[in-house]
């Protein structure tokens, strides 16, 4: 499932005080797409649904990727004239939740200040997934939790997340190597030097055995858009192309949680831009 993050707003490139709400366009994966796809493989695909952020302006500007927010998953509808719209919102770059539309899923990221105290992170990043219901309380699917290990203070190049179900049992562990970790697989990624940044998805029983590559059951990719406006302006616009390779046996709930894991990765690692730095 390729996920394109539409963050290339001209206003954000020209004005550092302009902080739009994030939105994503999501389309189905095709096995014919190469392992290192080009930008047109994302921009020309028919989207299935869109994911839009709802958050406060002050938090977006002052708290950046630490901010509290909600991501709503909204279906798309094909019109008779060939255009595509969402419920209550014309297809385009308008940020925020569509007025009068009800999301299929809600991913809630509470405010977190990820301070490390004595090799311990008391307030780790987190994202919770629920399915709204009109006639009763929302159904809780589970959460994604950033797992700061004590040894990350000495070796921060292998950071992890856990994907947990509604009973808080770990379904998957995500390993994100950086620098020389993981055989330097993510050195300089995503960029023209290394186009694809890879985060592995593992079952807990496989992750305990030492994190071998052959134990991976899926991957999250951040693919550099290329030598175009989106790619060259990426440090300032946070324009990204994402891919989720789901585990073959993952059900709908597990896929929803893994999609939330990808979005949490985006807010932790890829949302920091030049116009956010003091």
C-alpha positions as CSV (number, residue, x, y, z in Angstrom):
1,X,0.0,0.0,0.0
2,X,1.8,3.2,-1.1
3,X,0.9,6.3,0.9
4,X,1.7,9.7,-0.4
5,X,2.1,12.5,2.1
6,X,0.8,15.7,0.5
7,X,2.8,18.4,2.3
8,X,4.0,20.6,-0.5
9,X,2.3,23.9,0.3
10,X,3.8,26.9,-1.4
11,X,2.9,29.0,1.6
12,X,5.0,26.7,3.8
13,X,8.0,27.1,1.5
14,X,7.8,30.9,1.5
15,X,6.7,31.6,5.1
16,X,8.0,29.7,8.2
17,X,5.1,30.9,10.2
18,X,2.6,29.0,8.1
19,X,2.0,25.5,9.5
20,X,-0.7,23.5,7.7
21,X,-2.3,20.4,8.9
22,X,-0.9,17.2,7.5
23,X,-2.8,15.1,5.0
24,X,-2.2,11.9,3.2
25,X,-3.5,10.3,0.0
26,X,-3.6,6.5,0.1
27,X,-3.8,4.1,-2.8
28,X,-3.4,0.3,-3.2
29,X,0.0,-1.4,-3.8
30,X,0.7,-3.1,-7.1
31,X,3.2,-5.9,-7.3
32,X,4.5,-4.5,-10.6
33,X,5.8,-1.4,-8.9
34,X,9.6,-1.7,-8.4
35,X,11.2,-1.9,-5.0
36,X,12.5,1.7,-5.4
37,X,9.6,3.4,-7.1
38,X,9.7,6.8,-8.8
39,X,7.5,9.7,-7.7
40,X,5.1,9.1,-10.6
41,X,4.3,5.7,-9.2
42,X,2.7,7.5,-6.3
43,X,1.3,10.7,-7.9
44,X,-0.5,8.9,-10.8
45,X,-2.2,6.2,-8.7
46,X,-5.9,6.2,-8.0
47,X,-6.4,7.1,-4.3
48,X,-8.7,4.9,-2.2
49,X,-9.1,7.2,0.8
50,X,-7.5,10.2,2.5
51,X,-6.1,10.8,6.0
52,X,-6.4,14.3,7.4
53,X,-5.2,15.9,10.6
54,X,-7.2,17.8,13.1
55,X,-5.1,19.8,15.6
56,X,-4.8,23.3,17.1
57,X,-2.8,26.0,15.3
58,X,-0.8,27.0,18.4
59,X,0.3,23.4,19.0
60,X,1.3,22.9,15.3
61,X,3.5,26.0,15.4
62,X,4.9,25.8,19.0
63,X,5.0,22.0,19.6
64,X,5.7,20.7,16.1
65,X,5.9,16.9,16.0
66,X,5.3,16.7,19.8
67,X,1.7,18.2,19.4
68,X,-1.5,16.5,20.2
69,X,-3.6,15.6,17.1
70,X,-6.2,13.4,15.5
71,X,-5.9,11.7,12.1
72,X,-9.2,10.9,10.5
73,X,-9.5,8.3,7.6
74,X,-12.1,9.5,5.1
75,X,-13.4,7.5,2.1
76,X,-13.3,8.9,-1.4
77,X,-16.1,8.8,-4.0
78,X,-15.8,8.8,-7.8
79,X,-18.1,11.3,-9.5
80,X,-19.8,11.0,-12.9
81,X,-17.4,13.6,-14.4
82,X,-14.4,11.5,-13.3
83,X,-13.4,13.7,-10.4
84,X,-12.9,12.3,-6.9
85,X,-14.3,13.8,-3.8
86,X,-14.4,12.9,-0.1
87,X,-17.5,13.2,2.1
88,X,-18.2,16.9,2.4
89,X,-14.9,18.0,0.9
90,X,-13.9,18.7,-2.7
91,X,-10.7,16.7,-3.6
92,X,-7.7,19.0,-3.3
93,X,-5.2,20.4,-0.9
94,X,-7.6,21.9,1.7
95,X,-6.3,21.0,5.1
96,X,-8.2,19.9,8.1
97,X,-11.2,17.5,8.5
98,X,-13.9,17.7,5.9
99,X,-16.9,19.6,7.3
100,X,-19.8,17.3,8.1
101,X,-17.9,14.1,7.2
102,X,-17.5,11.1,9.5
103,X,-14.2,9.3,9.5
104,X,-13.9,5.5,9.2
105,X,-11.0,5.4,11.6
106,X,-9.5,7.8,14.1
107,X,-5.9,7.8,15.1
108,X,-5.2,9.9,18.2
109,X,-1.7,11.1,19.1
110,X,-1.6,12.7,22.6
111,X,0.9,15.5,23.4
112,X,4.1,13.9,24.6
113,X,7.4,15.5,25.8
114,X,9.9,12.7,25.2
115,X,12.4,13.6,27.9
116,X,15.0,11.0,28.8
117,X,15.6,10.7,32.6
118,X,18.4,8.4,33.7
119,X,18.1,6.2,30.6
120,X,14.3,6.1,31.0
121,X,11.6,7.9,28.9
122,X,8.6,8.4,31.2
123,X,6.4,9.9,28.5
124,X,7.0,8.1,25.2
125,X,5.3,8.9,21.9
126,X,2.0,7.1,21.4
127,X,-0.8,6.8,18.9
128,X,-4.2,5.1,19.6
129,X,-6.6,3.7,17.0
130,X,-10.4,3.7,17.3
131,X,-13.3,3.0,15.0
132,X,-16.2,5.5,15.6
133,X,-19.7,4.1,15.9
134,X,-22.8,6.3,15.6
135,X,-24.9,4.4,18.0
136,X,-22.4,3.5,20.7
137,X,-18.9,4.1,22.1
138,X,-16.0,4.0,19.7
139,X,-14.3,0.6,19.3
140,X,-10.7,0.6,20.5
141,X,-8.3,-1.3,18.2
142,X,-5.0,-0.7,20.1
143,X,-2.0,1.6,20.1
144,X,1.5,2.1,18.8
145,X,4.1,2.9,21.5
146,X,7.6,4.2,21.1
147,X,9.9,1.8,23.0
148,X,12.9,3.6,24.4
149,X,15.4,1.1,25.8
150,X,18.0,1.9,28.4
151,X,20.8,1.1,26.0
152,X,19.5,3.7,23.5
153,X,21.3,6.3,25.6
154,X,24.6,4.7,24.5
155,X,23.4,3.3,21.1
156,X,20.6,5.4,19.7
157,X,21.0,4.0,16.2
158,X,18.4,1.1,16.7
159,X,15.1,2.6,17.8
160,X,11.9,0.5,18.2
161,X,8.2,0.7,18.5
162,X,5.6,-1.8,19.6
163,X,2.2,-2.3,18.0
164,X,-0.3,-3.5,20.6
165,X,-3.8,-4.8,20.4
166,X,-6.8,-3.7,22.5
167,X,-5.6,-6.0,25.4
168,X,-2.2,-4.3,25.2
169,X,-0.5,-7.4,23.9
170,X,2.3,-6.9,21.5
171,X,1.4,-7.9,17.9
172,X,4.5,-6.5,16.1
173,X,7.8,-4.8,16.8
174,X,9.2,-2.2,14.5
175,X,13.0,-1.8,14.2
176,X,14.4,1.5,12.7
177,X,18.1,1.3,12.2
178,X,20.0,4.5,11.5
179,X,23.7,5.4,10.8
180,X,25.8,2.2,10.8
181,X,23.1,0.0,12.4
182,X,21.5,-2.7,10.4
183,X,24.4,-2.9,8.0
184,X,24.2,0.9,7.1
185,X,20.9,0.2,5.2
186,X,19.5,3.6,6.1
187,X,22.6,5.8,5.8
188,X,21.7,9.1,4.2
189,X,18.1,7.8,3.5
190,X,15.8,9.1,2.1
191,X,17.9,11.2,-0.3
192,X,19.6,11.0,-3.7
193,X,22.4,9.0,-2.1
194,X,20.0,6.4,-0.7
195,X,16.4,6.6,-2.0
196,X,14.6,4.3,0.4
197,X,14.5,4.5,4.2
198,X,13.5,1.1,5.6
199,X,11.9,0.1,9.0
200,X,11.3,-3.6,9.5
201,X,8.2,-5.2,10.9
202,X,8.7,-8.3,13.1
203,X,6.6,-10.6,15.2
204,X,7.6,-10.5,18.9
205,X,8.9,-14.1,18.9
206,X,11.2,-13.2,15.9
207,X,12.4,-9.9,17.4
208,X,13.6,-11.7,20.5
209,X,16.0,-13.8,18.6
210,X,18.4,-11.1,17.6
211,X,16.6,-9.2,14.8
212,X,17.7,-11.1,11.8
213,X,16.6,-9.8,8.4
214,X,15.0,-13.1,7.5
215,X,12.7,-12.8,10.4
216,X,11.0,-9.6,9.0
217,X,7.4,-10.1,8.1
218,X,6.9,-6.6,6.5
219,X,8.4,-3.2,6.1
220,X,7.7,0.6,6.2
221,X,9.4,2.6,3.5
222,X,10.0,6.3,3.1
223,X,10.9,6.8,-0.6
224,X,12.7,10.0,-1.8
225,X,10.5,11.7,-4.4
226,X,13.5,12.4,-6.7
227,X,15.0,15.4,-8.4
228,X,11.8,17.3,-8.7
229,X,10.1,20.1,-6.8
230,X,8.8,17.7,-4.1
231,X,12.2,16.0,-3.7
232,X,14.4,19.2,-3.8
233,X,12.1,21.1,-1.4
234,X,11.5,18.1,0.9
235,X,13.7,19.5,3.8
236,X,11.3,22.4,4.1
237,X,8.0,20.9,3.0
238,X,8.0,17.4,4.5
239,X,6.8,16.0,1.2
240,X,7.2,12.2,1.5
241,X,6.1,9.0,-0.3
242,X,5.5,6.2,2.1
243,X,5.0,2.4,1.5
244,X,3.6,-0.2,3.9
245,X,4.4,-3.8,3.1
246,X,1.9,-5.6,5.4
247,X,2.6,-9.1,6.8
248,X,0.8,-11.6,4.6
249,X,-1.4,-12.8,7.5
250,X,-2.3,-9.4,8.8
251,X,-6.0,-8.7,9.3
252,X,-7.9,-5.4,9.0
253,X,-7.2,-4.3,12.6
254,X,-3.5,-5.1,12.4
255,X,-3.3,-3.2,9.1
256,X,-5.0,-0.2,10.7
257,X,-2.5,-0.3,13.6
258,X,0.5,-0.6,11.2
259,X,-0.8,2.4,9.3
260,X,-0.9,4.3,12.5
261,X,2.7,3.2,13.2
262,X,3.7,4.7,9.8
263,X,2.1,8.0,10.7
264,X,3.7,8.0,14.1
265,X,7.1,7.4,12.4
266,X,6.3,10.4,10.2
267,X,5.6,12.8,13.1
268,X,8.6,11.7,15.1
269,X,11.3,11.5,12.3
270,X,10.1,13.3,9.2
271,X,8.1,16.2,10.4
272,X,11.1,18.3,11.5
273,X,11.7,20.9,8.8
274,X,14.0,23.8,8.3
275,X,11.2,26.3,8.9
276,X,10.6,24.7,12.3
277,X,14.1,25.2,13.6
278,X,14.9,28.2,15.8
